[in-house]
Amino acid sequence: MSDWKQIKVRMPEDYFIKAKLYAKDKKVFLSELCRLSLYDYMHNGEHIGPQLNAIRRELSAIGNNINQIARHLNSGQDAELTDDIKDKLEDMRIDLKRVLKKTWH
C-alpha cells in the first residue's frame, strides 16, 4: 500500500471514547482499529446481517414456544423438556456465539 488516502469520520463523543478505549485495550492505534473495522464490515457485513436475522427469528419462535409451555404449566399440567429441544437450544447457542464472534472480534 504505497498510496495512502485519508478519511475523516465524525461520530458521537461516547462512540469515540469507547473506540479509543477499545483500541488501547487491544494495543492498536485508533486509525488501525478503524481500518480493520471498515475492512471487516466490507467483507463480512453482507453475511453477518442475514445470519443475525435468522437467529433472531429462531429466538423469537423459541420465545413463543416457551410462553406456550409456561401457559401450559401455569394451568396445572405437566411438561418435560425433551432431549430434542435441549439439542436445538444448544445448536442455536453455538450458532449465535459463532456469528457474534465474527461480528465483535
MMTF fields as JSON, N, C-alpha, C and O atoms, coordinates in Angstrom:
{
  "mmtfVersion": "1.0.0",
  "mmtfProducer": "UNKNOWN",
  "numBonds": 419,
  "numAtoms": 420,
  "numGroups": 105,
  "numChains": 1,
  "numModels": 1,
  "chainsPerModel": [1],
  "groupsPerChain": [105],
  "chainIdList": ["A"],
  "bondAtomList": [4, 2, 8, 6, 12, 10, 16, 14, 20, 18, 24, 22, 28, 26, 32, 30, 36, 34, 40, 38, 44, 42, 48, 46, 52, 50, 56, 54, 60, 58, 64, 62, 68, 66, 72, 70, 76, 74, 80, 78, 84, 82, 88, 86, 92, 90, 96, 94, 100, 98, 104, 102, 108, 106, 112, 110, 116, 114, 120, 118, 124, 122, 128, 126, 132, 130, 136, 134, 140, 138, 144, 142, 148, 146, 152, 150, 156, 154, 160, 158, 164, 162, 168, 166, 172, 170, 176, 174, 180, 178, 184, 182, 188, 186, 192, 190, 196, 194, 200, 198, 204, 202, 208, 206, 212, 210, 216, 214, 220, 218, 224, 222, 228, 226, 232, 230, 236, 234, 240, 238, 244, 242, 248, 246, 252, 250, 256, 254, 260, 258, 264, 262, 268, 266, 272, 270, 276, 274, 280, 278, 284, 282, 288, 286, 292, 290, 296, 294, 300, 298, 304, 302, 308, 306, 312, 310, 316, 314, 320, 318, 324, 322, 328, 326, 332, 330, 336, 334, 340, 338, 344, 342, 348, 346, 352, 350, 356, 354, 360, 358, 364, 362, 368, 366, 372, 370, 376, 374, 380, 378, 384, 382, 388, 386, 392, 390, 396, 394, 400, 398, 404, 402, 408, 406, 412, 410, 416, 414],
  "bondOrderList": [1, 1, 1, 1, 1, 1, 1, 1, 1, 1, 1, 1, 1, 1, 1, 1, 1, 1, 1, 1, 1, 1, 1, 1, 1, 1, 1, 1, 1, 1, 1, 1, 1, 1, 1, 1, 1, 1, 1, 1, 1, 1, 1, 1, 1, 1, 1, 1, 1, 1, 1, 1, 1, 1, 1, 1, 1, 1, 1, 1, 1, 1, 1, 1, 1, 1, 1, 1, 1, 1, 1, 1, 1, 1, 1, 1, 1, 1, 1, 1, 1, 1, 1, 1, 1, 1, 1, 1, 1, 1, 1, 1, 1, 1, 1, 1, 1, 1, 1, 1, 1, 1, 1, 1],
  "groupList": [{"groupName": "MET", "atomNameList": ["N", "CA", "C", "O"], "elementList": ["N", "C", "C", "O"], "formalChargeList": [0, 0, 0, 0], "bondAtomList": [1, 0, 2, 1, 3, 2], "bondOrderList": [1, 1, 2], "singleLetterCode": "M", "chemCompType": "L-PEPTIDE LINKING"}, {"groupName": "SER", "atomNameList": ["N", "CA", "C", "O"], "elementList": ["N", "C", "C", "O"], "formalChargeList": [0, 0, 0, 0], "bondAtomList": [1, 0, 2, 1, 3, 2], "bondOrderList": [1, 1, 2], "singleLetterCode": "S", "chemCompType": "L-PEPTIDE LINKING"}, {"groupName": "ASP", "atomNameList": ["N", "CA", "C", "O"], "elementList": ["N", "C", "C", "O"], "formalChargeList": [0, 0, 0, 0], "bondAtomList": [1, 0, 2, 1, 3, 2], "bondOrderList": [1, 1, 2], "singleLetterCode": "D", "chemCompType": "L-PEPTIDE LINKING"}, {"groupName": "TRP", "atomNameList": ["N", "CA", "C", "O"], "elementList": ["N", "C", "C", "O"], "formalChargeList": [0, 0, 0, 0], "bondAtomList": [1, 0, 2, 1, 3, 2], "bondOrderList": [1, 1, 2], "singleLetterCode": "W", "chemCompType": "L-PEPTIDE LINKING"}, {"groupName": "LYS", "atomNameList": ["N", "CA", "C", "O"], "elementList": ["N", "C", "C", "O"], "formalChargeList": [0, 0, 0, 0], "bondAtomList": [1, 0, 2, 1, 3, 2], "bondOrderList": [1, 1, 2], "singleLetterCode": "K", "chemCompType": "L-PEPTIDE LINKING"}, {"groupName": "GLN", "atomNameList": ["N", "CA", "C", "O"], "elementList": ["N", "C", "C", "O"], "formalChargeList": [0, 0, 0, 0], "bondAtomList": [1, 0, 2, 1, 3, 2], "bondOrderList": [1, 1, 2], "singleLetterCode": "Q", "chemCompType": "L-PEPTIDE LINKING"}, {"groupName": "ILE", "atomNameList": ["N", "CA", "C", "O"], "elementList": ["N", "C", "C", "O"], "formalChargeList": [0, 0, 0, 0], "bondAtomList": [1, 0, 2, 1, 3, 2], "bondOrderList": [1, 1, 2], "singleLetterCode": "I", "chemCompType": "L-PEPTIDE LINKING"}, {"groupName": "VAL", "atomNameList": ["N", "CA", "C", "O"], "elementList": ["N", "C", "C", "O"], "formalChargeList": [0, 0, 0, 0], "bondAtomList": [1, 0, 2, 1, 3, 2], "bondOrderList": [1, 1, 2], "singleLetterCode": "V", "chemCompType": "L-PEPTIDE LINKING"}, {"groupName": "ARG", "atomNameList": ["N", "CA", "C", "O"], "elementList": ["N", "C", "C", "O"], "formalChargeList": [0, 0, 0, 0], "bondAtomList": [1, 0, 2, 1, 3, 2], "bondOrderList": [1, 1, 2], "singleLetterCode": "R", "chemCompType": "L-PEPTIDE LINKING"}, {"groupName": "PRO", "atomNameList": ["N", "CA", "C", "O"], "elementList": ["N", "C", "C", "O"], "formalChargeList": [0, 0, 0, 0], "bondAtomList": [1, 0, 2, 1, 3, 2], "bondOrderList": [1, 1, 2], "singleLetterCode": "P", "chemCompType": "L-PEPTIDE LINKING"}, {"groupName": "GLU", "atomNameList": ["N", "CA", "C", "O"], "elementList": ["N", "C", "C", "O"], "formalChargeList": [0, 0, 0, 0], "bondAtomList": [1, 0, 2, 1, 3, 2], "bondOrderList": [1, 1, 2], "singleLetterCode": "E", "chemCompType": "L-PEPTIDE LINKING"}, {"groupName": "TYR", "atomNameList": ["N", "CA", "C", "O"], "elementList": ["N", "C", "C", "O"], "formalChargeList": [0, 0, 0, 0], "bondAtomList": [1, 0, 2, 1, 3, 2], "bondOrderList": [1, 1, 2], "singleLetterCode": "Y", "chemCompType": "L-PEPTIDE LINKING"}, {"groupName": "PHE", "atomNameList": ["N", "CA", "C", "O"], "elementList": ["N", "C", "C", "O"], "formalChargeList": [0, 0, 0, 0], "bondAtomList": [1, 0, 2, 1, 3, 2], "bondOrderList": [1, 1, 2], "singleLetterCode": "F", "chemCompType": "L-PEPTIDE LINKING"}, {"groupName": "ALA", "atomNameList": ["N", "CA", "C", "O"], "elementList": ["N", "C", "C", "O"], "formalChargeList": [0, 0, 0, 0], "bondAtomList": [1, 0, 2, 1, 3, 2], "bondOrderList": [1, 1, 2], "singleLetterCode": "A", "chemCompType": "L-PEPTIDE LINKING"}, {"groupName": "LEU", "atomNameList": ["N", "CA", "C", "O"], "elementList": ["N", "C", "C", "O"], "formalChargeList": [0, 0, 0, 0], "bondAtomList": [1, 0, 2, 1, 3, 2], "bondOrderList": [1, 1, 2], "singleLetterCode": "L", "chemCompType": "L-PEPTIDE LINKING"}, {"groupName": "CYS", "atomNameList": ["N", "CA", "C", "O"], "elementList": ["N", "C", "C", "O"], "formalChargeList": [0, 0, 0, 0], "bondAtomList": [1, 0, 2, 1, 3, 2], "bondOrderList": [1, 1, 2], "singleLetterCode": "C", "chemCompType": "L-PEPTIDE LINKING"}, {"groupName": "HIS", "atomNameList": ["N", "CA", "C", "O"], "elementList": ["N", "C", "C", "O"], "formalChargeList": [0, 0, 0, 0], "bondAtomList": [1, 0, 2, 1, 3, 2], "bondOrderList": [1, 1, 2], "singleLetterCode": "H", "chemCompType": "L-PEPTIDE LINKING"}, {"groupName": "ASN", "atomNameList": ["N", "CA", "C", "O"], "elementList": ["N", "C", "C", "O"], "formalChargeList": [0, 0, 0, 0], "bondAtomList": [1, 0, 2, 1, 3, 2], "bondOrderList": [1, 1, 2], "singleLetterCode": "N", "chemCompType": "L-PEPTIDE LINKING"}, {"groupName": "GLY", "atomNameList": ["N", "CA", "C", "O"], "elementList": ["N", "C", "C", "O"], "formalChargeList": [0, 0, 0, 0], "bondAtomList": [1, 0, 2, 1, 3, 2], "bondOrderList": [1, 1, 2], "singleLetterCode": "G", "chemCompType": "PEPTIDE LINKING"}, {"groupName": "THR", "atomNameList": ["N", "CA", "C", "O"], "elementList": ["N", "C", "C", "O"], "formalChargeList": [0, 0, 0, 0], "bondAtomList": [1, 0, 2, 1, 3, 2], "bondOrderList": [1, 1, 2], "singleLetterCode": "T", "chemCompType": "L-PEPTIDE LINKING"}],
  "groupTypeList": [0, 1, 2, 3, 4, 5, 6, 4, 7, 8, 0, 9, 10, 2, 11, 12, 6, 4, 13, 4, 14, 11, 13, 4, 2, 4, 4, 7, 12, 14, 1, 10, 14, 15, 8, 14, 1, 14, 11, 2, 11, 0, 16, 17, 18, 10, 16, 6, 18, 9, 5, 14, 17, 13, 6, 8, 8, 10, 14, 1, 13, 6, 18, 17, 17, 6, 17, 5, 6, 13, 8, 16, 14, 17, 1, 18, 5, 2, 13, 10, 14, 19, 2, 2, 6, 4, 2, 4, 14, 10, 2, 0, 8, 6, 2, 14, 4, 8, 7, 14, 4, 4, 19, 3, 16],
  "groupIdList": [1, 2, 3, 4, 5, 6, 7, 8, 9, 10, 11, 12, 13, 14, 15, 16, 17, 18, 19, 20, 21, 22, 23, 24, 25, 26, 27, 28, 29, 30, 31, 32, 33, 34, 35, 36, 37, 38, 39, 40, 41, 42, 43, 44, 45, 46, 47, 48, 49, 50, 51, 52, 53, 54, 55, 56, 57, 58, 59, 60, 61, 62, 63, 64, 65, 66, 67, 68, 69, 70, 71, 72, 73, 74, 75, 76, 77, 78, 79, 80, 81, 82, 83, 84, 85, 86, 87, 88, 89, 90, 91, 92, 93, 94, 95, 96, 97, 98, 99, 100, 101, 102, 103, 104, 105],
  "secStructList": [7, 7, 1, 7, 7, 7, 7, 7, 7, 7, 7, 7, 2, 2, 2, 2, 2, 2, 2, 2, 2, 2, 2, 2, 2, 2, 6, 7, 7, 2, 2, 2, 2, 2, 2, 2, 2, 2, 2, 2, 2, 2, 2, 2, 2, 2, 2, 2, 2, 2, 2, 2, 2, 2, 2, 2, 2, 2, 2, 2, 2, 2, 2, 2, 2, 2, 2, 2, 2, 2, 2, 2, 2, 2, 6, 6, 7, 7, 7, 7, 7, 7, 2, 2, 2, 2, 2, 2, 2, 2, 2, 2, 2, 2, 2, 2, 2, 2, 2, 2, 2, 2, 2, 2, 7],
  "xCoordList": [0.847, 0.0, 0.881, 1.221, 1.238, 2.14, 1.394, 1.962, 0.142, -0.613, -1.74, -2.802, -1.514, -2.496, -3.421, -2.987, -4.677, -5.675, -6.237, -6.267, -6.675, -7.204, -8.722, -9.287, -9.375, -10.824, -11.079, -10.498, -11.933, -12.325, -13.699, -14.603, -13.84, -15.082, -15.582, -14.814, -16.867, -17.492, -18.316, -18.966, -18.275, -19.076, -19.392, -18.696, -20.437, -20.754, -19.579, -18.82, -19.453, -18.317, -18.249, -17.161, -19.403, -19.368, -18.853, -18.174, -19.163, -18.611, -17.093, -16.354, -16.646, -15.218, -14.476, -13.43, -15.026, -14.39, -14.318, -13.283, -15.416, -15.428, -14.437, -13.733, -14.381, -13.454, -12.01, -11.168, -11.734, -10.374, -9.954, -8.823, -10.867, -10.564, -10.388, -9.517, -11.216, -11.122, -9.782, -9.123, -9.387, -8.107, -6.945, -6.002, -7.034, -5.981, -5.909, -4.822, -7.075, -7.135, -6.541, -5.876, -6.779, -6.264, -4.849, -4.261, -4.306, -2.94, -2.738, -1.739, -3.714, -3.607, -3.945, -4.618, -3.467, -3.839, -5.309, -5.853, -5.934, -7.333, -7.51, -8.507, -6.573, -6.662, -6.64, -7.358, -5.814, -5.761, -7.077, -7.568, -7.643, -8.944, -10.003, -10.816, -10.0, -10.967, -10.766, -11.737, -9.504, -9.219, -9.697, -10.357, -9.355, -9.744, -11.257, -11.819, -11.91, -13.369, -14.042, -14.977, -13.573, -14.142, -13.901, -14.804, -12.689, -12.363, -13.255, -13.807, -13.383, -14.203, -15.657, -16.319, -16.161, -17.552, -17.763, -18.772, -16.816, -16.94, -16.909, -17.556, -16.162, -16.006, -16.928, -17.187, -17.42, -18.286, -19.694, -20.607, -19.876, -21.153, -22.335, -23.399, -22.163, -23.304, -23.676, -24.785, -22.771, -23.06, -23.592, -24.422, -23.126, -23.499, -24.955, -25.673, -25.407, -26.772, -27.827, -28.666, -27.821, -28.823, -28.734, -29.757, -27.513, -27.364, -27.981, -28.672, -27.736, -28.316, -29.835, -30.525, -30.367, -31.825, -32.422, -33.477, -31.764, -32.255, -32.249, -33.19, -31.183, -31.101, -32.172, -32.775, -32.415, -33.448, -34.824, -35.618, -35.106, -36.385, -36.504, -37.558, -35.409, -35.435, -35.632, -36.392, -34.939, -35.099, -36.523, -37.068, -37.118, -38.497, -39.438, -40.347, -39.219, -40.038, -39.867, -40.836, -38.628, -38.374, -39.079, -39.659, -39.026, -39.72, -41.211, -41.831, -41.786, -43.213, -43.494, -44.472, -42.638, -42.812, -42.685, -43.44, -41.74, -41.561, -42.809, -43.244, -43.379, -44.612, -45.756, -46.54, -45.846, -46.883, -46.67, -47.625, -45.421, -45.102, -45.45, -46.015, -45.106, -45.412, -46.918, -47.368, -47.7, -49.163, -49.653, -50.527, -49.075, -49.441, -49.144, -49.986, -47.938, -47.544, -48.37, -48.749, -48.652, -49.434, -50.879, -51.574, -51.333, -52.685, -52.731, -53.787, -51.576, -51.525, -51.158, -51.171, -50.828, -50.476, -48.961, -48.203, -48.533, -47.111, -46.535, -47.256, -45.212, -44.489, -43.034, -42.536, -42.365, -40.947, -40.144, -40.641, -38.91, -38.0, -37.301, -36.488, -37.607, -37.041, -35.609, -35.164, -34.899, -33.517, -33.458, -32.499, -34.49, -34.537, -34.562, -33.853, -35.369, -35.443, -34.12, -33.635, -33.541, -32.246, -31.176, -30.379, -31.166, -30.185, -30.373, -29.396, -31.63, -31.898, -31.454, -30.882, -31.72, -31.287, -29.764, -29.218, -29.084, -27.618, -27.067, -26.098, -27.673, -27.248, -27.402, -26.524, -28.514, -28.724, -27.721, -27.233, -27.41, -26.417, -25.071, -24.385, -24.689, -23.412, -23.421, -22.446, -24.521, -24.631, -24.534, -23.82, -25.251, -25.235, -23.837, -23.372, -23.169, -21.81, -20.854, -20.013, -20.993, -20.128, -20.341, -19.379, -21.6, -21.905, -21.455, -20.88, -21.717, -21.303, -19.788, -19.249, -19.101, -17.639, -17.097, -16.137, -17.718, -17.305, -17.569, -16.786, -18.681, -19.085, -18.263, -17.915, -17.946, -17.344, -15.911, -15.433, -15.216, -13.863, -12.941, -11.773],
  "yCoordList": [-1.186, 0.0, 1.233, 1.769, 1.67, 2.809, 4.134, 5.167, 4.127, 5.369, 5.413, 4.829, 6.1, 6.173, 7.357, 8.413, 7.185, 8.251, 8.447, 7.519, 9.65, 9.975, 10.073, 10.628, 9.529, 9.648, 10.312, 9.92, 11.3, 11.932, 11.4, 11.306, 11.058, 10.461, 11.255, 11.613, 11.517, 12.15, 11.1, 10.262, 11.162, 10.235, 10.89, 11.811, 10.414, 10.962, 10.742, 9.782, 11.642, 11.583, 10.258, 9.726, 9.721, 8.462, 7.313, 6.419, 7.32, 6.312, 6.46, 5.477, 7.708, 7.983, 7.488, 6.849, 7.788, 7.373, 5.848, 5.294, 5.168, 3.702, 3.123, 2.161, 3.705, 3.214, 3.413, 2.533, 4.557, 4.852, 3.888, 3.402, 3.617, 2.675, 1.257, 0.519, 0.881, -0.446, -0.609, -1.641, 0.411, 0.366, 0.25, -0.511, 1.012, 0.959, -0.432, -0.973, -1.01, -2.34, -3.387, -4.319, -3.237, -4.186, -3.842, -4.554, -2.751, -2.31, -2.018, -2.418, -1.309, -0.849, 0.635, 1.153, 1.31, 2.702, 2.783, 1.856, 3.879, 4.077, 4.026, 3.489, 4.568, 4.526, 3.082, 2.744, 2.237, 0.824, 0.129, -0.681, 0.437, -0.126, 0.266, -0.568, 1.507, 1.972, 1.259, 0.841, 1.115, 0.409, -1.038, -1.53, -1.708, -3.107, -3.264, -4.196, -2.363, -2.422, -2.221, -2.943, -1.246, -0.987, -2.166, -2.585, -2.7, -3.851, -5.04, -5.706, -5.292, -6.414, -6.215, -7.163, -5.008, -4.721, -4.948, -5.52, -4.502, -4.649, -6.115, -6.491, -6.939, -8.33, -9.303, -10.395, -8.932, -9.839, -9.302, -10.061, -8.03, -7.392, -7.999, -8.173, -8.328, -8.858, -10.26, -10.72, -10.951, -12.301, -12.304, -13.142, -11.384, -11.357, -10.951, -11.582, -9.913, -9.415, -10.485, -10.669, -11.203, -12.259, -13.36, -13.892, -13.698, -14.733, -14.269, -15.039, -13.011, -12.495, -12.419, -12.694, -12.05, -12.017, -13.407, -13.567, -14.415, -15.784, -16.249, -16.894, -15.914, -16.285, -15.557, -16.138, -14.291, -13.528, -14.165, -14.257, -14.606, -15.274, -16.572, -16.872, -17.34, -18.596, -18.336, -19.04, -17.317, -16.978, -16.521, -16.832, -15.786, -15.355, -16.555, -16.604, -17.52, -18.729, -19.512, -20.028, -19.593, -20.282, -19.558, -20.191, -18.217, -17.437, -17.71, -17.843, -17.792, -18.115, -19.494, -19.682, -20.459, -21.807, -21.832, -22.527, -21.082, -21.022, -20.417, -20.877, -19.394, -18.809, -19.826, -19.887, -20.617, -21.654, -22.699, -23.148, -23.083, -24.046, -23.459, -24.144, -22.181, -21.529, -21.499, -21.778, -21.162, -21.169, -22.569, -22.742, -23.562, -24.955, -25.333, -25.92, -24.993, -25.323, -24.548, -25.086, -23.272, -22.449, -22.926, -22.589, -23.709, -24.249, -25.508, -26.119, -25.888, -27.032, -28.333, -29.377, -28.311, -29.539, -29.738, -28.791, -30.97, -31.303, -31.146, -31.209, -30.941, -30.891, -31.244, -31.046, -31.766, -32.077, -31.51, -31.386, -31.173, -30.649, -31.847, -32.506, -32.13, -33.303, -33.041, -31.897, -34.138, -34.018, -33.287, -32.565, -33.474, -32.804, -31.285, -30.562, -30.813, -29.37, -28.87, -27.808, -29.631, -29.244, -29.142, -28.204, -30.124, -30.11, -28.896, -28.264, -28.564, -27.414, -26.113, -25.236, -25.994, -24.799, -24.691, -23.601, -25.802, -25.793, -25.436, -24.684, -25.968, -25.628, -24.137, -23.516, -23.561, -22.124, -21.303, -20.28, -21.75, -21.034, -21.032, -20.01, -22.159, -22.272, -21.376, -20.671, -21.4, -20.544, -19.071, -18.307, -18.68, -17.28, -16.867, -15.783, -17.715, -17.406, -17.242, -16.344, -18.13, -18.062, -16.766, -16.107, -16.402, -15.189, -13.949, -13.032, -13.92, -12.765, -12.656, -11.55, -13.778, -13.742, -13.092, -12.324, -13.402, -12.784, -11.286, -10.492, -10.911, -9.505, -8.671, -7.534, -9.195, -8.393, -8.794, -8.492, -9.467, -9.947, -8.864, -9.122],
  "zCoordList": [0.0, 0.0, 0.0, 1.055, -1.169, -1.252, -1.283, -0.927, -1.698, -1.839, -0.819, -1.035, 0.281, 1.358, 1.14, 0.68, 1.463, 1.408, 2.805, 3.613, 3.074, 4.398, 4.346, 3.403, 5.365, 5.528, 6.874, 7.886, 6.884, 8.141, 8.533, 7.702, 9.795, 10.279, 11.481, 12.374, 11.485, 12.649, 13.366, 12.742, 14.703, 15.494, 16.834, 17.26, 17.491, 18.811, 19.765, 19.634, 20.712, 21.627, 22.383, 22.599, 22.787, 23.535, 22.658, 23.164, 21.358, 20.444, 20.377, 20.431, 20.26, 20.152, 21.391, 21.285, 22.559, 23.815, 23.894, 24.264, 23.548, 23.586, 22.582, 22.888, 21.386, 20.357, 20.806, 20.624, 21.385, 21.847, 22.963, 22.976, 23.892, 24.975, 24.441, 24.901, 23.471, 22.881, 22.159, 22.288, 21.4, 20.686, 21.677, 21.462, 22.752, 23.768, 24.39, 24.591, 24.694, 25.28, 24.341, 24.792, 23.032, 22.038, 21.588, 20.774, 22.118, 21.811, 20.327, 19.728, 19.745, 18.354, 18.323, 19.214, 17.28, 17.098, 16.707, 16.109, 17.043, 16.691, 15.176, 14.694, 14.429, 12.967, 12.452, 11.511, 13.075, 12.673, 13.006, 12.219, 14.156, 14.528, 13.502, 13.102, 13.082, 12.081, 10.747, 10.117, 10.308, 9.053, 9.119, 8.204, 10.215, 10.361, 10.442, 9.867, 11.146, 11.275, 9.927, 9.582, 9.169, 7.849, 6.917, 6.193, 6.936, 6.097, 6.454, 5.578, 7.757, 8.212, 7.825, 7.4, 7.963, 7.591, 6.095, 5.685, 5.294, 3.84, 3.411, 2.433, 4.135, 3.719, 4.445, 3.94, 5.605, 6.358, 6.553, 6.878, 6.362, 6.661, 5.945, 6.539, 4.659, 3.918, 4.374, 4.1, 5.066, 5.538, 6.966, 7.319, 7.776, 9.192, 9.374, 10.15, 8.678, 8.851, 8.657, 9.538, 7.531, 7.344, 8.405, 8.835, 8.824, 9.855, 11.168, 11.835, 11.545, 12.784, 12.692, 13.674, 11.523, 11.346, 11.484, 12.098, 10.921, 11.029, 12.486, 12.948, 13.194, 14.612, 15.41, 16.313, 15.087, 15.791, 15.577, 16.514, 14.343, 14.065, 14.862, 15.422, 14.906, 15.663, 17.15, 17.815, 17.67, 19.087, 19.39, 20.449, 18.461, 18.634, 18.681, 19.51, 17.791, 17.776, 19.08, 19.637, 19.556, 20.825, 21.963, 22.846, 21.94, 22.97, 22.967, 24.022, 21.767, 21.671, 22.246, 22.97, 21.927, 22.461, 23.98, 24.66, 24.504, 25.957, 26.611, 27.667, 25.986, 26.529, 26.527, 27.474, 25.467, 25.408, 26.497, 27.131, 26.712, 27.77, 29.136, 29.989, 29.337, 30.62, 30.869, 31.98, 29.84, 29.998, 30.35, 31.199, 29.682, 29.929, 31.382, 32.061, 31.853, 33.227, 34.243, 35.284, 33.936, 34.866, 34.975, 35.934, 33.997, 34.068, 34.936, 35.101, 35.488, 36.392, 35.723, 36.375, 34.439, 33.719, 33.732, 33.938, 33.512, 33.497, 32.089, 31.093, 32.032, 30.761, 31.038, 32.147, 30.028, 30.205, 29.042, 27.923, 29.328, 28.311, 27.673, 28.321, 26.423, 25.752, 25.322, 25.227, 25.064, 24.586, 23.252, 22.978, 22.414, 21.11, 21.288, 20.588, 22.212, 22.477, 23.044, 22.655, 23.958, 24.536, 23.443, 23.432, 22.516, 21.423, 20.52, 20.119, 20.196, 19.332, 20.011, 19.365, 21.31, 22.042, 22.052, 21.882, 22.246, 22.255, 20.872, 20.77, 19.813, 18.452, 18.191, 17.593, 18.637, 18.441, 19.231, 18.751, 20.447, 21.257, 20.552, 20.528, 19.979, 19.263, 18.022, 17.759, 17.258, 16.066, 16.434, 15.785, 17.472, 17.903, 18.337, 17.984, 19.094, 19.556, 18.371, 18.366, 17.35, 16.172, 15.399, 15.007, 15.181, 14.435, 15.194, 14.608, 16.493, 17.293, 17.373, 17.41, 17.401, 17.431, 16.16, 16.215, 15.004, 13.741, 13.779, 13.257, 14.403, 14.407, 15.38, 15.061, 16.545, 17.608, 17.945, 19.038, 17.028, 17.346, 17.733, 18.025]
}
